[in-house]
Amino acid sequence: MKKILAFSGSNSSTSINHKLVEFVASEIKDHEVKVVNLVNYSMPMYSEDEEKNGFPGMTMGLKQEISEVDALIISVNEHNGSWSAFFKNVIDWLSRLDRNFLEGKKILLMSTSPGKRGGIGSLDYAKNVLPRFGAEIIESFSFPSFYDNFSIESNGITDETLLLGLNEVLSTFAHQIK
């Protein structure tokens, strides 16, 4: 059994990316999955001046949590075709603490949005950037039109085709991290 850490790149209290992470985490049966909310890891906006004051304890705590797992599930939200400033700040702090903070980590990368593109711009951006820090992207999945295809009340995917696609991605991911 492998250990997986799961989170979204959003700081919204109503994050649909976080809802997707929670759902996907609940679907993984053969591994230990811990879901965290990055909002609980308080970090000031990164700058060299801030870094001179030392690294925030929460940055070191999150890096430690990442180091203790075999894989990550990350759902990146999209702001203007890229990931959010909030998530970029988290990545900036982690990469300054340790340039290779994702070394040896296998990642299931996802995105969702209310629109038909499903946050694909942010997903593509993350696919290009995260390997710079050592990540191995095993699988990726864009979930379009979140509110049309996901029921918050029943916490499930309502579109059968999307559910089949996600199940295939999860099967490949679970097999790759064994």
C-alpha positions in Angstrom: 0.0 0.0 0.0 1.4 3.4 -1.1 0.9 6.7 0.6 -0.7 9.5 -1.4 -1.2 13.2 -0.5 -4.0 15.0 -2.3 -4.8 18.7 -2.6 -6.0 21.4 -4.9 -4.3 24.6 -5.9 -7.3 26.8 -4.8 -7.8 28.9 -1.8 -11.5 29.3 -2.4 -13.8 28.1 0.4 -16.1 26.7 -2.3 -13.4 25.3 -4.5 -14.6 22.8 -7.1 -11.1 21.6 -7.6 -11.0 20.6 -3.9 -14.3 18.9 -4.3 -12.9 16.9 -7.3 -9.8 16.0 -5.2 -12.0 14.8 -2.3 -14.1 12.7 -4.7 -11.1 11.2 -6.5 -9.4 10.4 -3.1 -12.5 8.6 -2.0 -12.4 6.4 -5.2 -8.9 5.1 -4.5 -9.2 1.9 -2.4 -5.8 0.1 -2.4 -3.7 3.0 -1.1 -3.7 5.3 1.9 -4.8 8.8 0.7 -4.6 11.9 2.9 -6.5 15.0 1.6 -5.2 18.4 2.8 -6.4 21.9 2.2 -3.5 24.3 1.3 -5.4 27.2 2.9 -4.3 25.7 6.2 -0.6 26.2 5.2 -0.3 30.0 5.7 2.5 31.5 3.7 3.1 35.2 3.0 3.5 36.3 -0.6 6.9 35.1 -1.7 9.7 37.7 -2.1 13.5 37.6 -1.6 12.9 40.0 1.3 10.4 37.6 2.9 12.9 34.7 2.4 15.5 36.7 4.3 13.2 36.4 7.3 13.3 32.6 7.0 11.0 30.0 5.6 7.5 29.9 7.0 7.0 26.9 9.3 4.0 25.9 7.2 6.2 25.6 4.1 8.5 23.3 5.9 5.5 21.3 7.2 4.0 20.9 3.8 7.4 19.9 2.3 7.7 17.3 5.1 4.3 15.9 4.2 5.2 15.7 0.5 8.5 13.9 1.4 6.6 11.2 3.4 4.4 10.1 0.5 4.9 8.1 -2.7 2.5 10.0 -4.9 0.4 13.1 -5.1 -3.0 14.0 -6.5 -3.2 17.6 -7.5 -6.1 19.5 -9.0 -5.1 22.9 -10.3 -7.6 25.6 -10.7 -7.4 28.1 -13.5 -7.1 31.9 -13.4 -6.6 33.5 -16.8 -5.2 30.4 -18.4 -2.7 29.6 -15.7 -2.8 28.3 -12.1 -3.8 30.7 -9.4 -1.5 33.2 -7.7 -2.2 31.3 -4.5 -0.9 28.0 -5.8 2.1 29.7 -7.5 3.0 31.2 -4.2 2.9 27.7 -2.6 5.1 26.4 -5.4 7.5 29.4 -5.1 8.1 28.8 -1.4 8.5 25.0 -1.7 10.9 25.3 -4.6 13.0 27.9 -2.7 13.2 25.6 0.3 14.2 22.6 -2.0 14.5 23.0 -5.8 13.7 19.2 -6.2 10.8 19.0 -3.6 8.9 16.7 -6.0 11.8 14.4 -6.8 10.6 10.8 -7.1 6.9 11.8 -6.7 4.4 10.3 -9.1 1.5 12.7 -9.8 -2.0 12.4 -10.9 -2.7 15.9 -12.2 -6.2 17.2 -12.7 -8.2 20.4 -13.3 -11.8 21.4 -13.5 -13.8 24.6 -14.1 -17.3 25.6 -14.7 -16.5 25.9 -18.4 -16.2 23.4 -21.2 -12.4 23.5 -21.3 -12.2 22.2 -17.7 -9.2 24.3 -16.7 -7.1 22.8 -19.5 -4.8 25.9 -19.7 -3.8 25.5 -16.1 -3.4 21.7 -16.5 -1.1 22.2 -19.5 0.9 24.8 -17.6 1.3 22.5 -14.6 2.4 19.6 -16.8 5.2 21.8 -18.1 6.3 23.3 -14.8 6.0 20.6 -12.1 8.6 18.3 -13.7 11.2 21.1 -13.2 10.9 20.2 -9.5 11.3 16.5 -10.0 7.7 15.4 -10.5 6.7 12.5 -12.7 3.3 13.2 -14.2 1.8 9.7 -14.5 -1.7 10.7 -15.6 -3.7 13.8 -16.1 -7.4 14.5 -16.4 -9.4 17.6 -17.3 -13.0 17.6 -16.0 -15.2 20.1 -18.0 -18.3 21.9 -17.0 -18.1 20.9 -13.3 -21.6 22.0 -12.3 -23.2 20.2 -15.3 -21.3 16.9 -14.7 -20.9 16.7 -10.9 -23.5 16.5 -8.2 -22.3 18.2 -5.0 -25.3 16.8 -3.1 -24.5 13.2 -3.9 -20.7 13.9 -4.2 -20.4 12.1 -7.6 -19.9 12.4 -11.3 -23.2 12.4 -13.2 -21.8 12.0 -16.7 -21.2 8.3 -17.4 -18.5 9.0 -20.1 -16.5 11.3 -17.8 -16.8 8.7 -14.9 -15.5 5.9 -17.2 -12.7 8.2 -18.3 -11.8 9.1 -14.7 -11.9 5.4 -13.7 -9.5 4.5 -16.5 -7.1 7.3 -15.4 -7.3 6.1 -11.7 -6.7 2.5 -12.7 -3.6 3.5 -14.6 -2.4 5.8 -11.8 -2.9 3.1 -9.1 -1.0 0.6 -11.3 1.9 2.9 -11.9 2.5 3.7 -8.2 2.6 0.0 -7.0 
